């Protein structure tokens, strides 16, 4: 698996090309909040504003997991939202990608593991790409999506269930 | 209506062109560890709010998945052993790739 270029100059162009190549036009993302502080959520909503404008690469946020190719999960899993995460994951059509956004989704972050927080989404769903940061920059999220597409292509070629 | 057109004319395109500008120099990004003698590794690890920076024997481990990039360790560090850069591209396919390990030449001072 060749790593895509981390060069900032090529990030956007590469993202557009890869989405066309791998997914045939567009990438649909469903956002799942499993108990985050909303820091990462704001950075994600910033992606679709006029400044970063991720729609120009063919990426869009959809309101239902049934339409989504990718789940972007923010927040370490709280006890109440564990079920929501599992149901959302089950409702997403195969093959699906999961992006762990932020320190909490990667490992629990400042909340760590306690009575209310499981700490890290990888205990419940298979994670494609970890995007650390508290919160990650929008550019870093775009790099994360780009990395996930590489793995997705390999999964599609093998005809494997992700 | 004229106000809207005036505003569109004045503001112009705000969408960031490729390439993106790099993050501001003060942006708190990736922490870089390097083996500098006489670094107070234990004090640096003690101020970490999430326990992402750990010192065990001669090994210093930084888990980027748990790090919140607050920069407390870089502030507490008396040498250039811990430096905070403005690099924000840290996404990894594998969780094990999120660990930064540094094996020190000398024993860590108590």
Contacts between the chains, C-beta under 8 A, distances in Angstrom:
chain1	res1	chain2	res2	distance
A	1	B	93	7.8
A	6	B	89	5.2
A	7	B	19	7.8
A	8	B	19	4.8
A	8	B	20	5.0
A	8	B	22	6.5
A	9	B	18	6.5
A	9	B	19	3.6
A	10	B	19	7.8
A	11	B	18	7.2
A	11	B	19	7.5
A	11	B	20	6.8
A	12	B	18	4.3
A	12	B	19	7.9
A	12	B	20	7.5
A	13	B	18	6.1
A	50	B	14	5.1
A	50	B	15	5.6
A	51	B	14	5.5
A	51	B	15	6.2
A	51	B	16	5.7
A	52	B	15	7.6
A	52	B	16	6.3
A	53	B	15	4.8
A	53	B	16	8.0
A	56	B	15	7.5
A	103	B	50	7.1
A	103	B	65	6.5
A	103	B	66	5.9
A	103	B	67	6.6
A	103	B	68	5.2
A	106	B	65	3.4
A	106	B	66	7.0
A	106	B	95	7.6
A	106	B	98	7.0
A	107	B	63	6.7
A	107	B	65	4.2
A	107	B	66	4.4
A	108	B	50	8.0
A	108	B	66	6.9
A	109	B	50	6.0
A	109	B	66	6.3
A	109	B	68	6.1
A	110	B	49	6.3
A	110	B	50	5.6
A	110	B	68	6.0
A	112	B	50	6.8
A	112	B	51	7.3
A	120	B	65	7.9
A	122	B	95	6.8
A	127	B	95	7.6
A	128	B	93	7.2
A	129	B	91	5.5
A	129	B	92	7.1
A	129	B	93	5.8
A	130	B	65	5.8
A	130	B	91	6.7
A	130	B	92	5.3
A	130	B	93	7.8
A	130	B	94	8.0
A	130	B	95	6.1
A	130	B	98	6.0
A	131	B	90	7.3
A	131	B	91	4.5
A	132	B	64	4.5
A	132	B	65	5.1
A	132	B	67	6.6
A	132	B	90	5.0
A	132	B	91	7.6
A	132	B	92	7.8
A	132	B	98	6.3
A	133	B	69	6.6
A	133	B	88	6.7
A	133	B	90	6.5
A	134	B	67	7.6
A	134	B	68	3.6
A	134	B	69	5.8
A	134	B	70	7.7
A	136	B	88	7.0
A	136	B	90	7.6
A	136	B	91	7.8
A	137	B	23	6.6
A	137	B	27	7.9
A	137	B	88	4.5
A	139	B	20	5.5
A	139	B	23	7.9
A	139	B	88	6.3
A	139	B	89	7.2
A	140	B	88	4.7
A	140	B	89	5.7
A	140	B	90	6.5
A	140	B	91	6.3
A	143	B	89	4.9
A	143	B	91	5.1
A	144	B	91	3.8
A	147	B	91	5.2
A	147	B	92	7.6
A	147	B	93	5.9
A	150	B	93	7.7
A	151	B	93	6.0
